[in-house]
Amino acid sequence: MKVLEHEICIVGAGPGGVMAALFLAKAGIPSLIIDQAKFPRDKICGDALSAKCADILQKLNPEILPDFKKQDFQISSNGVNFVAPNLEVLRLKFGGSGPGNKKVGGFIAKRFDLDHYLFQWMAQEPLITVLEETPAQQFIRTADGWHIQTPDIRIETKLLLDASGAQSAFARHHAGIQKEEHHFSAGLRVYYKDVKGMDPDNFIELHFLKELLPGYFWIFPLPNGEANVGIGVRSDVVRKQRMNLKTELKKIIEEHPVISKRFERATPIDSVRGYGLPLGSKQRKLSGDQFLLLGDAASLIDPFTGEGIGNAMISGMKAAEIILAARTKGNYHAESLAGYDAAIYRRLGKEFAISTKFLQLVRYQWLFNFIVRKANRNATLRETMGCMFESVDLRRKLKNPLFYLKLLFGRDSG
């Protein structure tokens, strides 16, 4: 059997793994990246990219974002419509959409296209060795690092970056990440064409229907009159309420008094597919002796918004920064990599905490109706909710007690 030796091996060529490889290459550090699939390939997802993604791409290479914006597989998304159980709509505009504001908002693109686009940028980099159709079947700890067994080769590496997604075998068996229903969500996705009433500014839609709380139904616009349609509900709620998500999705599309009218002439263009979302509502150990967890493998999905792509990209960038520092120490032991956990939760922890609080609130219809009504009249609350979808650092604001006083007791204002 062929043996490959690489100092750094990345398992998984989604956004987190690709960003890690590209940021390492930018620092002059070579890496090997393997993936079980051959690109392009589908990835079940909501397909929404927040402004975080644009920020990371700008930091990586200023040429990528302008080129990405020219691609016909993506559209700009300028905000989000929250629909409360009582059907009141809260319209939140992203910061980049205002007149004269140069800040970039979000985008929507099928993962089939997005991941292939990023993969092609990565494939041009001479410091990155790429192996497609190479599934990691077994991970064996060694004195010098890890042996990664694949069908045809054995990879010997000093540092393993696991970016293999929500079903990561490495995260379960070697990093101690276990599925916990309270911190895991089940989702369904189906693509439709010709859904009526799509937002003229390509706002994504989150419908907090009473039968799904604390989960929601979504409609995300896509190019060519298509839309990503789906539902996401926390796994413990699915079990306790004995929900059949396919039945619920079908019922909403065909019977909901408002939503069904929008689907009267719409056509599904693929089958309903399910996926799991490990939520960031609990902080976990993301590093250890000679390994780092990235993206969904690290449970970095926002508990409220469901965002995973931007957080995965952040984890790839932060991983590269930690690796660069660890290399100067001459080893990848746990203590040399521990700064990764701190960096991730310093960047995302506050967002996850406030999202977890909102997720707890929306269990109660009356309370979520109140929040939407209040946000429509209170600029502070509206800004806070908008921050969940943008690359905005909440830490300074959250440390200020006046923020909470204004939020709870401040006068309503447009």
C-alpha positions as CSV (number, residue, x, y, z in Angstrom):
1,M,0.0,0.0,0.0
2,K,1.2,3.5,-0.9
3,V,2.3,5.7,2.0
4,L,2.1,9.5,1.9
5,E,3.8,11.7,4.5
6,H,2.6,15.2,5.0
7,E,3.1,17.5,8.0
8,I,-0.5,18.7,7.8
9,C,-3.5,16.8,6.5
10,I,-7.0,18.3,6.2
11,V,-9.9,15.9,6.0
12,G,-12.8,17.5,4.2
13,A,-12.8,20.0,1.3
14,G,-15.8,22.1,2.3
15,P,-15.5,25.8,3.1
16,G,-13.7,25.2,6.4
17,G,-11.1,22.8,5.1
18,V,-10.5,24.9,1.9
19,M,-10.0,28.1,4.0
20,A,-7.6,26.3,6.3
21,A,-5.5,25.1,3.3
22,L,-5.6,28.5,1.5
23,F,-4.7,30.5,4.6
24,L,-1.8,28.0,5.3
25,A,-0.6,28.4,1.8
26,K,-0.8,32.2,2.1
27,A,1.6,31.8,5.1
28,G,3.9,29.6,3.0
29,I,2.9,26.3,4.7
30,P,2.1,23.3,2.5
31,S,-0.8,20.9,3.3
32,L,-2.6,17.8,2.0
33,I,-6.4,17.9,1.7
34,I,-8.5,14.9,1.1
35,D,-12.2,14.4,0.4
36,Q,-14.4,11.4,-0.1
37,A,-16.2,13.0,-3.0
38,K,-15.3,14.2,-6.5
39,F,-16.1,17.8,-7.1
40,P,-18.5,19.3,-7.9
41,R,-20.8,17.5,-5.5
42,D,-23.9,18.5,-3.6
43,K,-24.0,19.4,0.1
44,I,-27.4,19.6,1.8
45,C,-27.6,23.1,3.3
46,G,-29.6,26.3,3.5
47,D,-27.2,27.8,1.0
48,A,-27.1,31.3,2.7
49,L,-23.8,33.0,3.1
50,S,-23.6,35.9,5.6
51,A,-21.3,38.8,5.4
52,K,-18.8,36.8,7.4
53,C,-18.0,34.9,4.2
54,A,-17.2,38.0,2.3
55,D,-15.0,39.3,5.1
56,I,-13.0,36.1,5.1
57,L,-12.6,36.0,1.4
58,Q,-11.4,39.6,1.4
59,K,-8.8,38.8,4.1
60,L,-7.6,35.7,2.1
61,N,-7.3,37.3,-1.3
62,P,-8.9,40.6,-2.5
63,E,-9.3,39.1,-6.0
64,I,-11.7,36.4,-4.9
65,L,-14.8,38.4,-3.8
66,P,-15.1,40.5,-7.0
67,D,-14.8,37.4,-9.1
68,F,-17.3,35.6,-6.9
69,K,-19.8,38.4,-7.4
70,K,-19.6,38.0,-11.1
71,Q,-20.7,34.3,-11.0
72,D,-24.2,33.6,-12.2
73,F,-24.8,30.9,-9.7
74,Q,-25.1,33.4,-6.8
75,I,-27.3,36.3,-5.9
76,S,-26.8,39.1,-3.3
77,S,-29.1,38.8,-0.3
78,N,-29.8,42.1,1.4
79,G,-31.6,41.1,4.5
80,V,-33.9,38.7,6.3
81,N,-37.7,38.6,6.9
82,F,-38.7,37.1,10.3
83,V,-42.3,36.0,10.3
84,A,-43.8,35.5,13.8
85,P,-46.4,32.9,14.7
86,N,-49.1,35.6,14.4
87,L,-47.7,36.3,10.8
88,E,-46.3,39.8,11.7
89,V,-43.2,40.4,9.6
90,L,-39.9,41.9,10.9
91,R,-37.8,43.1,8.0
92,L,-34.1,43.4,8.8
93,K,-31.8,44.9,6.3
94,F,-28.1,43.9,6.2
95,G,-25.6,46.7,6.8
96,G,-24.1,46.5,3.3
97,S,-27.4,47.3,1.6
98,G,-27.7,51.0,2.6
99,P,-27.0,53.8,0.2
100,G,-23.4,54.8,0.3
101,N,-22.5,51.9,2.5
102,K,-19.6,50.0,1.1
103,K,-19.9,47.1,3.5
104,V,-20.8,43.8,1.7
105,G,-23.9,42.0,2.7
106,G,-24.7,38.4,2.2
107,F,-25.1,36.0,-0.7
108,I,-27.0,32.9,-1.6
109,A,-25.5,30.1,-3.7
110,K,-26.1,26.4,-3.9
111,R,-23.4,24.5,-2.1
112,F,-22.9,22.4,-5.3
113,D,-21.6,25.6,-7.0
114,L,-20.1,27.4,-4.0
115,D,-17.9,24.5,-2.8
116,H,-16.8,23.8,-6.4
117,Y,-15.9,27.4,-6.9
118,L,-13.8,27.5,-3.7
119,F,-12.3,24.1,-4.6
120,Q,-11.1,25.5,-8.0
121,W,-9.3,28.4,-6.3
122,M,-7.7,25.9,-4.0
123,A,-6.6,23.6,-6.8
124,Q,-4.6,26.4,-8.3
125,E,-2.4,26.7,-5.2
126,P,0.9,24.8,-5.7
127,L,1.5,24.4,-1.9
128,I,-1.8,22.4,-1.6
129,T,-2.0,18.7,-2.5
130,V,-5.6,17.7,-3.3
131,L,-6.9,14.1,-3.3
132,E,-10.5,13.6,-4.3
133,E,-12.4,10.3,-3.9
134,T,-10.3,9.5,-0.9
135,P,-12.5,8.7,2.1
136,A,-10.8,8.5,5.5
137,Q,-11.7,5.1,6.9
138,Q,-9.6,4.9,10.0
139,F,-7.6,7.2,12.2
140,I,-4.7,5.7,14.2
141,R,-2.8,7.6,16.8
142,T,0.9,7.4,16.6
143,A,3.9,8.7,18.5
144,D,4.4,11.3,15.8
145,G,0.8,12.2,15.0
146,W,-1.8,10.2,13.0
147,H,-2.1,7.5,10.4
148,I,-5.1,8.0,8.2
149,Q,-6.2,4.9,6.4
150,T,-8.0,5.2,3.0
151,P,-8.9,2.5,0.5
152,D,-5.7,2.9,-1.4
153,I,-3.1,4.8,0.6
154,R,-2.0,5.4,4.2
155,I,-1.3,9.0,5.1
156,E,1.1,9.8,7.9
157,T,0.7,13.3,9.3
158,K,1.9,15.3,12.3
159,L,-1.3,17.4,12.4
160,L,-4.8,16.4,11.5
161,L,-7.4,19.0,10.7
162,D,-10.9,17.4,10.8
163,A,-13.3,19.4,8.5
164,S,-15.4,16.4,7.5
165,G,-18.7,17.7,8.6
166,A,-21.6,17.0,10.9
167,Q,-21.2,13.3,10.8
168,S,-17.5,13.3,11.5
169,A,-16.2,9.9,12.7
170,F,-13.0,11.5,14.0
171,A,-14.9,14.0,16.1
172,R,-17.0,11.2,17.7
173,H,-14.3,8.6,18.3
174,H,-11.2,10.6,18.9
175,A,-12.2,14.1,20.0
176,G,-15.1,13.1,22.3
177,I,-17.8,15.1,20.5
178,Q,-21.1,13.2,21.1
179,K,-24.5,14.0,19.6
180,E,-26.7,15.7,22.2
181,E,-30.4,16.2,21.2
182,H,-30.5,19.6,22.9
183,H,-27.5,20.8,20.9
184,F,-28.5,19.2,17.6
185,S,-31.0,20.1,14.9
186,A,-32.6,18.1,12.2
187,G,-33.2,19.8,8.8
188,L,-34.9,19.1,5.5
189,R,-34.2,20.8,2.2
190,V,-35.8,20.8,-1.2
191,Y,-35.3,23.0,-4.2
192,Y,-38.4,24.6,-5.8
193,K,-38.9,26.7,-8.9
194,D,-41.5,29.5,-9.4
195,V,-42.4,30.2,-5.8
196,K,-44.6,33.3,-5.7
197,G,-44.0,36.4,-3.6
198,M,-40.3,36.3,-3.4
199,D,-38.7,39.4,-1.8
200,P,-37.6,42.0,-4.4
201,D,-34.4,42.5,-2.5
202,N,-33.7,38.8,-2.2
203,F,-34.3,38.8,1.6
204,I,-34.2,35.3,3.1
205,E,-37.4,34.3,4.9
206,L,-37.6,32.6,8.3
207,H,-41.2,31.6,9.2
208,F,-41.6,30.7,12.9
209,L,-44.7,28.7,12.6
210,K,-46.4,27.6,15.8
211,E,-46.3,23.9,14.9
212,L,-42.5,24.0,14.5
213,L,-41.4,26.2,17.4
214,P,-38.6,26.6,18.4
215,G,-37.8,25.6,14.8
216,Y,-38.8,27.3,11.6
217,F,-39.7,27.0,7.9
218,W,-37.5,28.8,5.4
219,I,-37.5,30.1,1.9
220,F,-34.2,31.4,0.5
221,P,-34.2,32.8,-3.1
222,L,-31.8,31.5,-5.7
223,P,-30.9,32.5,-9.3
224,N,-33.2,31.5,-12.2
225,G,-36.4,31.7,-10.2
226,E,-35.4,28.9,-7.9
227,A,-35.6,28.7,-4.1
228,N,-34.1,26.7,-1.3
229,V,-37.1,25.6,0.9
230,G,-36.9,23.7,4.1
231,I,-37.5,23.3,7.8
232,G,-35.2,22.9,10.8
233,V,-36.2,21.7,14.3
234,R,-34.1,20.8,17.3
235,S,-33.8,17.0,17.7
236,D,-35.2,16.8,21.2
237,V,-38.3,18.6,20.1
238,V,-38.7,16.3,17.1
239,R,-38.5,13.3,19.4
240,K,-40.7,14.6,22.2
241,Q,-43.4,15.8,19.8
242,R,-43.0,12.7,17.6
243,M,-42.7,14.9,14.5
244,N,-42.4,13.6,11.0
245,L,-40.5,16.4,9.4
246,K,-41.4,15.3,5.8
247,T,-45.0,15.3,6.7
248,E,-44.7,18.7,8.4
249,L,-42.9,20.2,5.3
250,K,-45.6,18.8,2.9
251,K,-48.4,20.1,5.1
252,I,-46.9,23.6,5.3
253,I,-46.4,23.8,1.5
254,E,-49.9,22.4,0.7
255,E,-52.1,23.6,3.5
256,H,-50.8,26.6,5.3
257,P,-53.3,29.5,4.7
258,V,-50.6,31.9,3.5
259,I,-47.6,29.9,2.4
260,S,-49.6,27.3,0.3
261,K,-50.8,30.1,-2.0
262,R,-47.2,30.9,-2.9
263,F,-46.6,27.3,-3.9
264,E,-49.7,26.8,-6.1
265,R,-47.7,26.9,-9.3
266,A,-44.3,26.1,-7.9
267,T,-42.5,22.9,-8.9
268,P,-40.0,20.9,-6.9
269,I,-36.9,20.3,-8.9
270,D,-35.3,17.7,-6.6
271,S,-36.2,15.4,-3.8
272,V,-36.6,16.2,-0.1
273,R,-33.3,15.5,1.6
274,G,-32.4,15.5,5.3
275,Y,-29.3,16.6,7.2
276,G,-28.1,17.2,10.8
277,L,-26.9,20.4,12.3
278,P,-24.6,20.2,15.4
279,L,-25.3,23.5,17.2
280,G,-22.9,25.8,18.9
281,S,-25.2,26.2,21.9
282,K,-22.6,24.3,24.0
283,Q,-18.9,25.0,24.1
284,R,-16.8,21.9,23.3
285,K,-13.1,21.0,23.2
286,L,-12.0,21.7,19.7
287,S,-8.4,20.8,19.8
288,G,-6.1,18.2,21.3
289,D,-2.8,16.4,20.7
290,Q,-2.0,17.0,17.0
291,F,-5.6,17.7,15.9
292,L,-8.1,20.5,15.4
293,L,-11.8,20.4,14.6
294,L,-13.2,22.8,12.0
295,G,-16.7,23.8,10.9
296,D,-19.6,21.4,11.4
297,A,-17.2,18.8,12.9
298,A,-16.6,21.4,15.6
299,S,-20.3,22.0,16.1
300,L,-20.1,25.6,15.0
301,I,-23.6,26.1,13.6
302,D,-25.4,29.1,15.0
303,P,-28.2,27.8,17.2
304,F,-30.8,30.4,16.0
305,T,-29.9,31.4,12.5
306,G,-28.5,28.0,11.4
307,E,-25.5,29.7,9.8
308,G,-22.6,27.3,9.3
309,I,-20.7,28.4,6.2
310,G,-19.3,31.6,7.6
311,N,-18.4,30.0,10.9
312,A,-16.6,27.2,9.1
313,M,-14.6,29.7,7.1
314,I,-13.7,31.5,10.3
315,S,-12.5,28.2,11.8
316,G,-10.3,27.5,8.8
317,M,-8.7,31.0,9.1
318,K,-8.2,30.7,12.9
319,A,-6.8,27.2,12.5
320,A,-4.1,28.5,10.1
321,E,-3.2,31.3,12.5
322,I,-2.8,28.8,15.4
323,I,-0.8,26.4,13.3
324,L,1.6,29.2,12.3
325,A,2.2,30.0,16.0
326,A,2.5,26.3,17.0
327,R,5.1,25.7,14.3
328,T,7.4,28.3,15.9
329,K,7.2,26.2,19.1
330,G,8.3,23.1,17.2
331,N,5.3,20.9,18.1
332,Y,1.6,20.4,17.7
333,H,0.9,19.2,21.2
334,A,-2.4,20.0,22.9
335,E,-0.9,22.9,24.9
336,S,0.4,24.5,21.6
337,L,-3.0,24.2,20.0
338,A,-5.2,25.2,22.9
339,G,-5.3,28.8,21.7
340,Y,-7.5,27.7,18.9
341,D,-10.4,27.0,21.2
342,A,-10.0,30.4,22.8
343,A,-9.8,32.1,19.4
344,I,-12.9,30.4,18.1
345,Y,-15.1,31.2,21.1
346,R,-13.7,34.7,21.4
347,R,-14.9,35.3,17.9
348,L,-18.2,33.3,17.9
349,G,-19.0,32.6,21.6
350,K,-21.0,35.7,22.2
351,E,-23.0,35.3,19.0
352,F,-23.8,31.7,20.0
353,A,-24.8,32.7,23.5
354,I,-27.3,35.4,22.3
355,S,-28.6,33.0,19.6
356,T,-29.2,30.3,22.2
357,K,-31.2,32.8,24.3
358,F,-33.3,33.8,21.4
359,L,-33.9,30.1,20.6
360,Q,-35.2,29.6,24.1
361,L,-37.5,32.6,23.8
362,V,-39.1,31.5,20.6
363,R,-40.5,28.4,22.3
364,Y,-43.3,30.7,23.5
365,Q,-45.6,32.0,20.7
366,W,-46.7,35.1,22.6
367,L,-43.2,36.0,23.6
368,F,-41.9,35.7,20.0
369,N,-44.8,37.7,18.7
370,F,-43.9,40.3,21.3
371,I,-40.3,40.3,20.3
372,V,-41.1,40.9,16.6
373,R,-43.6,43.6,17.5
374,K,-41.1,45.2,19.8
375,A,-38.3,45.0,17.3
376,N,-40.5,46.7,14.7
377,R,-40.7,49.6,17.0
378,N,-37.3,49.4,18.8
379,A,-34.1,50.1,16.8
380,T,-31.8,48.6,19.5
381,L,-33.5,45.3,19.4
382,R,-33.7,45.4,15.6
383,E,-30.0,46.1,15.4
384,T,-29.2,43.2,17.8
385,M,-31.2,40.7,15.7
386,G,-29.6,42.0,12.6
387,C,-26.1,41.4,14.0
388,M,-26.7,37.7,14.0
389,F,-26.6,37.7,10.2
390,E,-23.7,40.1,9.7
391,S,-20.0,40.1,10.4
392,V,-20.5,42.4,13.5
393,D,-18.5,42.1,16.7
394,L,-21.0,42.2,19.5
395,R,-18.5,42.0,22.4
396,R,-18.2,45.7,23.3
397,K,-21.9,46.2,23.1
398,L,-22.8,43.2,25.2
399,K,-20.3,44.3,27.9
400,N,-22.2,47.5,28.4
401,P,-25.1,47.4,30.9
402,L,-26.7,50.4,29.2
403,F,-27.3,48.2,26.2
404,Y,-29.7,45.9,28.1
405,L,-31.5,48.8,29.8
406,K,-32.1,50.4,26.4
407,L,-33.3,47.1,25.0
408,L,-35.7,46.3,27.8
409,F,-36.9,49.8,28.9
410,G,-36.0,52.1,26.1
411,R,-38.7,53.9,24.2
412,D,-39.8,52.4,21.0
413,S,-38.2,54.1,18.1
414,G,-38.1,53.5,14.4
